[in-house]
Amino acid sequence: MLSHEFMRNALLAGTFVALACGVCGWFVVLRGQVFAGDALSHVAFPGALAAAVAGIDVRIGLLLATVTGGVGIALVGRGALARRGGRGAGAAPADDTAIGIAFTFILGLGVFFLSRYSTSAQGASGIESAHALFGSIFGLAAGEARLAALVGLAAVAATLLIARPLLFASVAPELAGARGVPTRLLGVGFLALLGVVAAVAAQALGALLLLGLLAAPAAAAHRLSRSPAAGVALAGALAVVSMWAGLALAYAAPSLPPSTAVVAVAAMLYYGTRWLA
Amino acid sequence: MARTTTTTATPMPAEASGAHLGWNLARDVGEVVEYHFMVNALLAGAVVAVMSGVVGWLMVLRGETFAGHTLSVMAFPGSAAAALTGIPAAWGYIAFCGAGALAIGRLPAARRGTWAQESAAVGVFQALALAIGFLLVSVYGGVLGDLDSLLFGDLLGISDAQVLALGGLAIGVLSLLALLGRPLLFASVDADVAAARGVPVERLSLVFLLVLGLAVAATSQITGPLLVFALLVAPAASAQLLTSSPARGLGLSVVLGVAVAWLGLGLSYFSSYPAGFFIATVAFALYALARTIAALRRSRAVRGRVEGVLEPPPRGVIA
């Protein structure tokens, strides 16, 4: 399996992308921002297609769209999302509504770019949109894979760097604010970071499926361990395991798309922990 | 994975692409309704907008936006499976969205109404559904044809039978809601008090999820699974920003929904871009407008209160 170059590239990129998804995802689940993650992942689709229409590198479009989306959600949400258990905060459902309407509009823009693209490049548009929506991890070139791995690693390092104040701000926002932790800035920064993770993950898993790798290993880790350090490590490990197992499965069964396999393994792990706990 | 797709998201047929918007509105409308496919699309759009206006209003009130999005995503594997087995797409939508509603309804969060804690579970479920849909598409790519029309809807292929089926579904859903209306509203506004007064809150919330699944299944046929929110959430959220009365809110939500659907379809007819894009854009503009109006009203109310304090009270009050 490792003798194929595309497989080595996929494993290299996949490992670090999965690690970033797992580590970031742990905080996403902690902060009750799964819906925001969902919205960010959808925003990646028009980003990629807009870049394809404009003729620039798709990765730039992805990154611009998701980071702008992340900062936008953080600003519109007025920090209310940062509070855990939206029921008490009361503002979370309203935020969900605003986010939902905004990402529907942005997906609509994606359809617009898709039809622009299809008139400019006949035939290629279907494949381009399938790649944007469902990823193309087996199609990564060596340079792209190295870059994705580096970005993933940098995202993990950045998350771990802000882990302590972010944890404080997520669990007890008022107390953290009173102790001088810049909760608002952390909220915006974290969603921007999540945007970067979404952009690299979108290349590998696609805009529609990256939520699976963001939410499933992290949610499983939250069920298995209450300690933050163990939880973060476990989430990263489970995500990497899902990625490896998914890639191996997709290699063994060529008709099985790799992104489907990865998400399916992650979901099964999650349902396994639900069943155990 | 190298599938070849020929067409993308709902291109307008050749005879319509020559159309352009003139100054005479009556003539333009007349031109639109000349085509049978446009009449069907407008009828189906209206039926779906009425249904999703009512159901969406309740969904926003109950804070189940994320659950609604997940149910709408279920429509994607539903339509793929239906295309694969050769049954009408509507049945695929209804079967998968209904099954999704039952699965989500089994989560403890659905019963207690605490969605925020269980959003990860809903998210995993959603990603899995999309993954299954993609698996179906990539394994049976040739049979399924166009990925984009599965995801973003194909408005122009709506048959007479489909319009009738949508109408029947809408009547069923709306009469069920009319029957359950009062206890459901009570349970949505304050679940604890409703439960204390003997309202079967848990059962109601499962029934509502099923209704939501059906409404989403119907809306998916117009907008495609990914753009359902344009008709399900935007009109409802705008109505809730503008009025807090349930009766007026529901009415406004329905009216706005139909307006969004028809305006989107009309704009799409007179341009070469897909209807989903216009419906989503009109819906977003509507919501932005509603937010602006609500913010203006709030600031005026505050200013009114401040002025009321500063001004001397009317003489009659003191005397």
Chai-1 contact restraints between the chains, C-beta under 6 A:
chainA,res_idxA,chainB,res_idxB,connection_type,confidence,min_distance_angstrom,max_distance_angstrom,comment,restraint_id
A,V29,B,A120,contact,1.0,0.0,6.0,A-B,restraint_1
A,G32,B,A116,contact,1.0,0.0,6.0,A-B,restraint_2
A,V34,B,S119,contact,1.0,0.0,6.0,A-B,restraint_3
A,V34,B,A120,contact,1.0,0.0,6.0,A-B,restraint_4
A,V34,B,G123,contact,1.0,0.0,6.0,A-B,restraint_5
A,F35,B,F66,contact,1.0,0.0,6.0,A-B,restraint_6
A,G85,B,A116,contact,1.0,0.0,6.0,A-B,restraint_7
A,G86,B,A116,contact,1.0,0.0,6.0,A-B,restraint_8
A,R87,B,T114,contact,1.0,0.0,6.0,A-B,restraint_9
A,A92,B,A116,contact,1.0,0.0,6.0,A-B,restraint_10
A,P93,B,G63,contact,1.0,0.0,6.0,A-B,restraint_11
A,D96,B,T65,contact,1.0,0.0,6.0,A-B,restraint_12
A,D96,B,F66,contact,1.0,0.0,6.0,A-B,restraint_13
A,T97,B,V60,contact,1.0,0.0,6.0,A-B,restraint_14
A,T97,B,T65,contact,1.0,0.0,6.0,A-B,restraint_15
A,T97,B,V233,contact,1.0,0.0,6.0,A-B,restraint_16
A,T97,B,A237,contact,1.0,0.0,6.0,A-B,restraint_17
A,G100,B,T65,contact,1.0,0.0,6.0,A-B,restraint_18
A,G100,B,F229,contact,1.0,0.0,6.0,A-B,restraint_19
A,G100,B,V233,contact,1.0,0.0,6.0,A-B,restraint_20
A,I101,B,V233,contact,1.0,0.0,6.0,A-B,restraint_21
A,I101,B,A234,contact,1.0,0.0,6.0,A-B,restraint_22
A,I101,B,F284,contact,1.0,0.0,6.0,A-B,restraint_23
A,I101,B,Y287,contact,1.0,0.0,6.0,A-B,restraint_24
A,T104,B,L227,contact,1.0,0.0,6.0,A-B,restraint_25
A,T104,B,F229,contact,1.0,0.0,6.0,A-B,restraint_26
A,T104,B,A230,contact,1.0,0.0,6.0,A-B,restraint_27
A,T104,B,A280,contact,1.0,0.0,6.0,A-B,restraint_28
A,F105,B,A280,contact,1.0,0.0,6.0,A-B,restraint_29
A,F105,B,F284,contact,1.0,0.0,6.0,A-B,restraint_30
A,L107,B,L226,contact,1.0,0.0,6.0,A-B,restraint_31
A,G108,B,L227,contact,1.0,0.0,6.0,A-B,restraint_32
A,G108,B,G276,contact,1.0,0.0,6.0,A-B,restraint_33
A,G108,B,F277,contact,1.0,0.0,6.0,A-B,restraint_34
A,G108,B,A280,contact,1.0,0.0,6.0,A-B,restraint_35
A,G108,B,T281,contact,1.0,0.0,6.0,A-B,restraint_36
A,V111,B,A9,contact,1.0,0.0,6.0,A-B,restraint_37
A,V111,B,F152,contact,1.0,0.0,6.0,A-B,restraint_38
A,V111,B,P274,contact,1.0,0.0,6.0,A-B,restraint_39
A,V111,B,G276,contact,1.0,0.0,6.0,A-B,restraint_40
A,V111,B,F277,contact,1.0,0.0,6.0,A-B,restraint_41
A,F112,B,Y273,contact,1.0,0.0,6.0,A-B,restraint_42
A,F112,B,F277,contact,1.0,0.0,6.0,A-B,restraint_43
A,L114,B,T8,contact,1.0,0.0,6.0,A-B,restraint_44
A,L114,B,A9,contact,1.0,0.0,6.0,A-B,restraint_45
A,S115,B,T8,contact,1.0,0.0,6.0,A-B,restraint_46
A,S115,B,A9,contact,1.0,0.0,6.0,A-B,restraint_47
A,S115,B,Y273,contact,1.0,0.0,6.0,A-B,restraint_48
A,S115,B,P274,contact,1.0,0.0,6.0,A-B,restraint_49
A,S118,B,T8,contact,1.0,0.0,6.0,A-B,restraint_50
A,S125,B,T8,contact,1.0,0.0,6.0,A-B,restraint_51
A,G126,B,T5,contact,1.0,0.0,6.0,A-B,restraint_52
A,S129,B,D148,contact,1.0,0.0,6.0,A-B,restraint_53
A,A130,B,L147,contact,1.0,0.0,6.0,A-B,restraint_54
A,F134,B,F134,contact,1.0,0.0,6.0,A-B,restraint_55
A,L208,B,L130,contact,1.0,0.0,6.0,A-B,restraint_56
A,L209,B,A127,contact,1.0,0.0,6.0,A-B,restraint_57
A,L209,B,L130,contact,1.0,0.0,6.0,A-B,restraint_58
A,L209,B,A131,contact,1.0,0.0,6.0,A-B,restraint_59
A,L211,B,G123,contact,1.0,0.0,6.0,A-B,restraint_60
A,L211,B,A127,contact,1.0,0.0,6.0,A-B,restraint_61
A,G212,B,A127,contact,1.0,0.0,6.0,A-B,restraint_62
A,A215,B,A120,contact,1.0,0.0,6.0,A-B,restraint_63
A,A215,B,G123,contact,1.0,0.0,6.0,A-B,restraint_64
A,A215,B,V124,contact,1.0,0.0,6.0,A-B,restraint_65
A,A216,B,V124,contact,1.0,0.0,6.0,A-B,restraint_66
A,A219,B,A120,contact,1.0,0.0,6.0,A-B,restraint_67
A,S255,B,V139,contact,1.0,0.0,6.0,A-B,restraint_68
A,P257,B,M1,contact,1.0,0.0,6.0,A-B,restraint_69
A,P257,B,F134,contact,1.0,0.0,6.0,A-B,restraint_70
A,P257,B,S138,contact,1.0,0.0,6.0,A-B,restraint_71
A,T260,B,A131,contact,1.0,0.0,6.0,A-B,restraint_72
A,T260,B,F134,contact,1.0,0.0,6.0,A-B,restraint_73
A,T260,B,L135,contact,1.0,0.0,6.0,A-B,restraint_74
A,V263,B,A127,contact,1.0,0.0,6.0,A-B,restraint_75
A,V263,B,A131,contact,1.0,0.0,6.0,A-B,restraint_76
A,A264,B,A131,contact,1.0,0.0,6.0,A-B,restraint_77
A,A267,B,V124,contact,1.0,0.0,6.0,A-B,restraint_78
A,A267,B,L128,contact,1.0,0.0,6.0,A-B,restraint_79
A,Y270,B,V124,contact,1.0,0.0,6.0,A-B,restraint_80
